Amino acid sequence: MSILKAFITTGILSALTFSSSIAQDIERWDKQANEKENPNTKWFKEAKFGMFIHWGLYSKLGGVWNGKDYYGSGEWLMHQAKVPVADYAKVAKEFNPVKFNADEWADLAKDAGIKYMVITAKHHEGFAMYDSKVSDFNIVKASPYGKDPMKALSVATRKRGIEFGFYYSQFLDWHEPNGGGNNWDFDETKKDYLKYYKEKSIPQLKELLTNYGNLGIVWFDMPGGLDKKQTQELVDSMHALQPKSLFSSRVGQGLGDYRTFGDSEVPATPISGAWESIYTHNDSWGYITHDMNFKSPKEIIQLLANVASKGGNLMLNVGPDGEGNMPLYSIKYLRETGKWLQTNGKSIYGTTYGLIPAQPWGVTTSAPGKLYLHVLNNPRNGKIRVPGVNVAVTKVFQLANKQPAKWTKQGNDIIVDMPKSLNDHNTVLAVQFNGKLNDGYAASIPQVSQQYDFNTIEAVNANVKGNAKIESLTYSHYFGDWKHTTCITNMSNPEDEASFKFSVTEAGDYKILLEYSCPDASSKQEGLMSFNNTTYKFQTLRTSEFSSGKPLLFIKHPVAIVSVAKPGIYTIKLSPDTAGKSLFNLKSVILQPVL
């Protein structure tokens, strides 16, 4: 029996200090879930839309400490400002969210079309937002509020058929001498992480999994301090308390029940199994007074469609203030999202990834015998072309009002006349068919160039040769502002090539633009672009350095005007002219009609 298991089963744990190599896991999480899928993920994969709530002492502070505004992730304020533990603890004495109303929060989630909710029971600041008997640093004992909001919220959500779950930061805890992360108050070389797990983390997890009914999800975050065997024992012991609960992949070591991607990250192609993308409604997860950059209903709906088109769930975060109020724009825009879902929800809930890859007009989702077309961009000629439809189509209709749409079939393409009544956010057309629709990703269906200002084909859809590779690059413009962009990299020799196929539907002149990022060291190199048996030379332009702490900036570099004599499949090939440094980080190739 290992030391950790001995504690979990008997309550005994010797004090051990982990090596620095394990402690360095603080800034990393594991996106990989258990290879053996949990059978309880069925409801999760059908749910598609969840609500994340970040709420704690940081909500009272609103991104301000000692009169200074902090930007980025508000829940990291204690860390950003290096606030001493004793000073931060005083905030609890003024934390009194008397305007919190569990039924109002649950009603908002229901109206928005939310199927599951996850709320922070304890974030990195170490403050428990529930009645913990393990630590007095909690909302019941340390604040004038004196009540357990988690009890009320767990009841209110279940009454409305919404799965309920807790977020818990299992390793980072800036309040505790042995918790991970706080190096301004405590000496990291003297920390005893297993002591922290013994005395706080595991006992609090046991409270949450014991005292709040059946939990749909336990959303672990920031693993560290445990090796794989110990993490497995932690997972097993918690599943013994809640056998049907799903654990996020951020429990670490590839042992979660479903896969959670990085903050604000959507995979470039469909991913099998249960997975989730997490975004926040504005720029911060926790409430910040001066953060008013909220996503519009259109942005939320199109993001939801994009995530569903890859086969995953979107969990959208809102950050209530220190009094318990939801942001007004979150209330307004989430309810507008819910109205769209009332008439178009069949194209989201219970669907699988879209069998037709993304097109200039939008994305698709799939259900038995149906293909849902999410038209996010309307073409000027009022028609969309859907490639790769190898089945017998029986009907095409607008999902919201069931009105039929005119369509014709040309080979394996269908051309659909867009209805006159369009939805500004996302017009969904349902294509009903008999037979088995081929997987367009496996068939490498080329993207169709239509009447749009820009027809863009992303890097993930390229074919690469030599040392060229397709990879996801992560960067940020400011603290907590994570961006994830798939690019073609490592093109440094003439043998390294990226090729893109377009299905051009109209003859005419087109301008080809390359969207890329290029550091100073790679700029002023010569590249070659070939199209329709003609080669064009270009010189790379400097945009930005790509390194830790620096943003990745992209430009759209016009390379050439080309002429297309007749519709057909055309290929654009790119490679370095001579050997040198990596040419650029290529995000996309754009075919722009010359009007």
QUISULUR-V342842 format. One record per residue. N is the residue number from 1. RES is the residue in one letter. SS is DSSP state (H for helix, E for strand, L for the rest). PHI is phi as a letter, one per 20 degrees, with the letter a starting at -180 (NA if undefined). Layout:
N,RES,SS,PHI ; N,RES,SS,PHI
This chain:
1,M,L,NA ; 2,S,L,f ; 3,I,H,f ; 4,L,H,f ; 5,K,H,f ; 6,A,H,f ; 7,F,H,f ; 8,I,H,f ; 9,T,H,e ; 10,T,H,c ; 11,G,L,n ; 12,I,L,d ; 13,L,L,b ; 14,S,L,f ; 15,A,L,f ; 16,L,L,c ; 17,T,L,d ; 18,F,L,e ; 19,S,L,f ; 20,S,H,f ; 21,S,H,f ; 22,I,H,f ; 23,A,H,f ; 24,Q,H,f ; 25,D,H,f ; 26,I,H,g ; 27,E,H,e ; 28,R,L,c ; 29,W,L,c ; 30,D,L,d ; 31,K,L,e ; 32,Q,L,e ; 33,A,E,e ; 34,N,L,f ; 35,E,L,f ; 36,K,L,e ; 37,E,L,f ; 38,N,L,f ; 39,P,H,f ; 40,N,H,e ; 41,T,H,f ; 42,K,H,g ; 43,W,H,f ; 44,F,H,f ; 45,K,H,f ; 46,E,H,e ; 47,A,H,f ; 48,K,L,m ; 49,F,E,c ; 50,G,E,c ; 51,M,E,d ; 52,F,E,d ; 53,I,E,c ; 54,H,L,d ; 55,W,L,b ; 56,G,L,a ; 57,L,H,f ; 58,Y,H,g ; 59,S,H,f ; 60,K,H,f ; 61,L,H,f ; 62,G,L,m ; 63,G,L,n ; 64,V,E,c ; 65,W,E,c ; 66,N,L,l ; 67,G,L,m ; 68,K,E,d ; 69,D,E,e ; 70,Y,L,d ; 71,Y,L,d ; 72,G,L,o ; 73,S,L,e ; 74,G,H,f ; 75,E,H,f ; 76,W,H,e ; 77,L,H,g ; 78,M,H,g ; 79,H,H,f ; 80,Q,H,f ; 81,A,L,e ; 82,K,L,l ; 83,V,L,f ; 84,P,L,g ; 85,V,H,g ; 86,A,H,f ; 87,D,H,f ; 88,Y,H,f ; 89,A,H,f ; 90,K,H,f ; 91,V,H,f ; 92,A,H,g ; 93,K,H,f ; 94,E,H,d ; 95,F,L,e ; 96,N,L,b ; 97,P,L,f ; 98,V,L,f ; 99,K,L,e ; 100,F,L,f ; 101,N,L,c ; 102,A,H,g ; 103,D,H,f ; 104,E,H,f ; 105,W,H,f ; 106,A,H,f ; 107,D,H,f ; 108,L,H,g ; 109,A,H,f ; 110,K,H,f ; 111,D,H,f ; 112,A,L,f ; 113,G,L,n ; 114,I,L,f ; 115,K,L,d ; 116,Y,E,b ; 117,M,E,c ; 118,V,E,c ; 119,I,E,c ; 120,T,E,f ; 121,A,E,e ; 122,K,E,b ; 123,H,L,e ; 124,H,L,f ; 125,E,L,f ; 126,G,L,n ; 127,F,L,e ; 128,A,E,e ; 129,M,L,e ; 130,Y,L,b ; 131,D,L,e ; 132,S,L,e ; 133,K,L,e ; 134,V,L,e ; 135,S,L,c ; 136,D,L,f ; 137,F,L,e ; 138,N,E,b ; 139,I,L,f ; 140,V,L,e ; 141,K,L,e ; 142,A,L,d ; 143,S,L,c ; 144,P,L,f ; 145,Y,L,f ; 146,G,L,m ; 147,K,L,c ; 148,D,L,d ; 149,P,H,f ; 150,M,H,f ; 151,K,H,f ; 152,A,H,f ; 153,L,H,f ; 154,S,H,f ; 155,V,H,f ; 156,A,H,f ; 157,T,H,f ; 158,R,H,f ; 159,K,H,g ; 160,R,L,d ; 161,G,L,m ; 162,I,L,d ; 163,E,E,f ; 164,F,E,d ; 165,G,E,b ; 166,F,E,d ; 167,Y,E,e ; 168,Y,E,b ; 169,S,E,e ; 170,Q,L,f ; 171,F,L,d ; 172,L,E,f ; 173,D,L,b ; 174,W,L,f ; 175,H,L,e ; 176,E,L,d ; 177,P,L,g ; 178,N,L,d ; 179,G,L,f ; 180,G,E,f ; 181,G,L,o ; 182,N,L,e ; 183,N,L,d ; 184,W,L,e ; 185,D,L,d ; 186,F,L,c ; 187,D,L,f ; 188,E,H,f ; 189,T,H,f ; 190,K,H,d ; 191,K,L,f ; 192,D,L,d ; 193,Y,H,f ; 194,L,H,f ; 195,K,H,f ; 196,Y,H,f ; 197,Y,H,g ; 198,K,H,f ; 199,E,H,e ; 200,K,H,c ; 201,S,H,g ; 202,I,H,f ; 203,P,H,f ; 204,Q,H,f ; 205,L,H,f ; 206,K,H,f ; 207,E,H,f ; 208,L,H,f ; 209,L,H,e ; 210,T,H,d ; 211,N,H,d ; 212,Y,L,c ; 213,G,L,m ; 214,N,L,f ; 215,L,L,d ; 216,G,L,f ; 217,I,E,b ; 218,V,E,d ; 219,W,E,e ; 220,F,E,f ; 221,D,E,b ; 222,M,L,l ; 223,P,L,f ; 224,G,L,r ; 225,G,L,m ; 226,L,L,c ; 227,D,L,e ; 228,K,H,f ; 229,K,H,f ; 230,Q,H,f ; 231,T,H,f ; 232,Q,H,f ; 233,E,H,f ; 234,L,H,f ; 235,V,H,f ; 236,D,H,f ; 237,S,H,f ; 238,M,H,f ; 239,H,H,f ; 240,A,H,f ; 241,L,H,e ; 242,Q,L,c ; 243,P,L,g ; 244,K,L,e ; 245,S,L,f ; 246,L,E,e ; 247,F,E,d ; 248,S,E,f ; 249,S,H,f ; 250,R,H,f ; 251,V,H,f ; 252,G,L,n ; 253,Q,L,m ; 254,G,L,m ; 255,L,L,d ; 256,G,E,f ; 257,D,L,e ; 258,Y,E,b ; 259,R,E,e ; 260,T,E,d ; 261,F,E,e ; 262,G,E,f ; 263,D,E,g ; 264,S,L,l ; 265,E,L,c ; 266,V,L,d ; 267,P,L,f ; 268,A,L,f ; 269,T,L,c ; 270,P,L,g ; 271,I,L,d ; 272,S,L,f ; 273,G,L,n ; 274,A,L,e ; 275,W,E,b ; 276,E,E,b ; 277,S,E,d ; 278,I,E,d ; 279,Y,E,c ; 280,T,E,d ; 281,H,L,f ; 282,N,L,d ; 283,D,L,e ; 284,S,L,c ; 285,W,L,e ; 286,G,L,e ; 287,Y,L,f ; 288,I,L,c ; 289,T,L,g ; 290,H,L,e ; 291,D,L,e ; 292,M,L,d ; 293,N,L,e ; 294,F,L,e ; 295,K,L,f ; 296,S,L,f ; 297,P,H,g ; 298,K,H,f ; 299,E,H,f ; 300,I,H,f ; 301,I,H,f ; 302,Q,H,f ; 303,L,H,f ; 304,L,H,f ; 305,A,H,f ; 306,N,H,f ; 307,V,H,f ; 308,A,H,f ; 309,S,H,f ; 310,K,L,e ; 311,G,L,n ; 312,G,L,d ; 313,N,E,d ; 314,L,E,d ; 315,M,E,d ; 316,L,E,e ; 317,N,E,e ; 318,V,E,c ; 319,G,L,c ; 320,P,L,f ; 321,D,L,e ; 322,G,L,f ; 323,E,L,e ; 324,G,L,o ; 325,N,L,e ; 326,M,L,f ; 327,P,L,g ; 328,L,H,g ; 329,Y,H,f ; 330,S,H,f ; 331,I,H,f ; 332,K,H,f ; 333,Y,H,f ; 334,L,H,f ; 335,R,H,f ; 336,E,H,f ; 337,T,H,f ; 338,G,H,f ; 339,K,H,f ; 340,W,H,f ; 341,L,H,f ; 342,Q,H,g ; 343,T,H,d ; 344,N,H,c ; 345,G,H,f ; 346,K,H,f ; 347,S,H,e ; 348,I,L,d ; 349,Y,L,f ; 350,G,L,m ; 351,T,L,e ; 352,T,E,d ; 353,Y,E,f ; 354,G,L,f ; 355,L,L,f ; 356,I,L,d ; 357,P,L,f ; 358,A,L,g ; 359,Q,E,c ; 360,P,L,g ; 361,W,L,e ; 362,G,E,q ; 363,V,E,c ; 364,T,E,c ; 365,T,E,c ; 366,S,E,c ; 367,A,E,b ; 368,P,L,g ; 369,G,L,m ; 370,K,E,c ; 371,L,E,c ; 372,Y,E,d ; 373,L,E,e ; 374,H,E,e ; 375,V,E,e ; 376,L,L,e ; 377,N,L,c ; 378,N,L,e ; 379,P,L,f ; 380,R,L,f ; 381,N,L,e ; 382,G,L,m ; 383,K,E,c ; 384,I,E,d ; 385,R,E,d ; 386,V,E,d ; 387,P,L,e ; 388,G,L,m ; 389,V,L,e ; 390,N,L,e ; 391,V,L,d ; 392,A,E,e ; 393,V,E,f ; 394,T,E,d ; 395,K,E,a ; 396,V,E,c ; 397,F,E,b ; 398,Q,E,f ; 399,L,L,f ; 400,A,L,f ; 401,N,L,c ; 402,K,L,m ; 403,Q,L,f ; 404,P,E,f ; 405,A,L,d ; 406,K,L,f ; 407,W,E,b ; 408,T,E,c ; 409,K,E,d ; 410,Q,E,c ; 411,G,L,m ; 412,N,L,e ; 413,D,E,d ; 414,I,E,d ; 415,I,E,d ; 416,V,E,d ; 417,D,E,f ; 418,M,L,f ; 419,P,L,f ; 420,K,L,f ; 421,S,L,e ; 422,L,L,d ; 423,N,L,e ; 424,D,L,f ; 425,H,L,e ; 426,N,L,a ; 427,T,E,e ; 428,V,E,d ; 429,L,E,d ; 430,A,E,e ; 431,V,E,d ; 432,Q,E,e ; 433,F,E,b ; 434,N,E,d ; 435,G,L,o ; 436,K,L,d ; 437,L,L,f ; 438,N,L,f ; 439,D,L,f ; 440,G,L,f ; 441,Y,L,f ; 442,A,L,f ; 443,A,L,e ; 444,S,L,l ; 445,I,L,f ; 446,P,L,f ; 447,Q,E,f ; 448,V,E,e ; 449,S,E,e ; 450,Q,L,c ; 451,Q,L,f ; 452,Y,L,c ; 453,D,L,f ; 454,F,L,c ; 455,N,E,d ; 456,T,E,d ; 457,I,E,d ; 458,E,E,f ; 459,A,H,g ; 460,V,H,f ; 461,N,H,e ; 462,A,L,e ; 463,N,E,d ; 464,V,E,d ; 465,K,E,c ; 466,G,L,m ; 467,N,L,e ; 468,A,L,f ; 469,K,E,b ; 470,I,E,d ; 471,E,E,b ; 472,S,E,e ; 473,L,E,d ; 474,T,E,d ; 475,Y,E,b ; 476,S,E,b ; 477,H,L,e ; 478,Y,L,b ; 479,F,L,g ; 480,G,L,n ; 481,D,L,e ; 482,W,E,f ; 483,K,E,c ; 484,H,E,c ; 485,T,E,c ; 486,T,E,e ; 487,C,E,c ; 488,I,E,e ; 489,T,E,c ; 490,N,L,m ; 491,M,L,e ; 492,S,L,c ; 493,N,L,c ; 494,P,L,g ; 495,E,L,f ; 496,D,L,e ; 497,E,E,c ; 498,A,E,c ; 499,S,E,c ; 500,F,E,c ; 501,K,E,d ; 502,F,E,d ; 503,S,E,d ; 504,V,E,e ; 505,T,L,e ; 506,E,L,c ; 507,A,L,f ; 508,G,E,q ; 509,D,E,e ; 510,Y,E,c ; 511,K,E,d ; 512,I,E,d ; 513,L,E,c ; 514,L,E,d ; 515,E,E,e ; 516,Y,E,b ; 517,S,E,d ; 518,C,L,b ; 519,P,L,f ; 520,D,H,g ; 521,A,H,f ; 522,S,H,e ; 523,S,L,f ; 524,K,L,m ; 525,Q,L,e ; 526,E,E,d ; 527,G,E,c ; 528,L,E,d ; 529,M,E,c ; 530,S,E,d ; 531,F,E,b ; 532,N,L,l ; 533,N,L,m ; 534,T,E,c ; 535,T,E,d ; 536,Y,E,c ; 537,K,E,d ; 538,F,E,b ; 539,Q,E,d ; 540,T,L,f ; 541,L,L,d ; 542,R,L,f ; 543,T,L,c ; 544,S,L,a ; 545,E,L,f ; 546,F,L,d ; 547,S,L,b ; 548,S,L,g ; 549,G,L,n ; 550,K,L,d ; 551,P,L,f ; 552,L,L,d ; 553,L,L,d ; 554,F,L,d ; 555,I,E,c ; 556,K,E,d ; 557,H,E,e ; 558,P,E,f ; 559,V,E,d ; 560,A,E,a ; 561,I,E,e ; 562,V,E,c ; 563,S,E,d ; 564,V,E,d ; 565,A,L,f ; 566,K,L,b ; 567,P,L,f ; 568,G,E,r ; 569,I,E,e ; 570,Y,E,c ; 571,T,E,d ; 572,I,E,d ; 573,K,E,d ; 574,L,E,c ; 575,S,E,a ; 576,P,E,f ; 577,D,L,f ; 578,T,L,c ; 579,A,L,f ; 580,G,L,a ; 581,K,L,e ; 582,S,L,g ; 583,L,L,f ; 584,F,L,a ; 585,N,E,d ; 586,L,E,e ; 587,K,E,e ; 588,S,E,a ; 589,V,E,d ; 590,I,E,c ; 591,L,E,d ; 592,Q,E,d ; 593,P,E,f ; 594,V,L,e ; 595,L,L,e
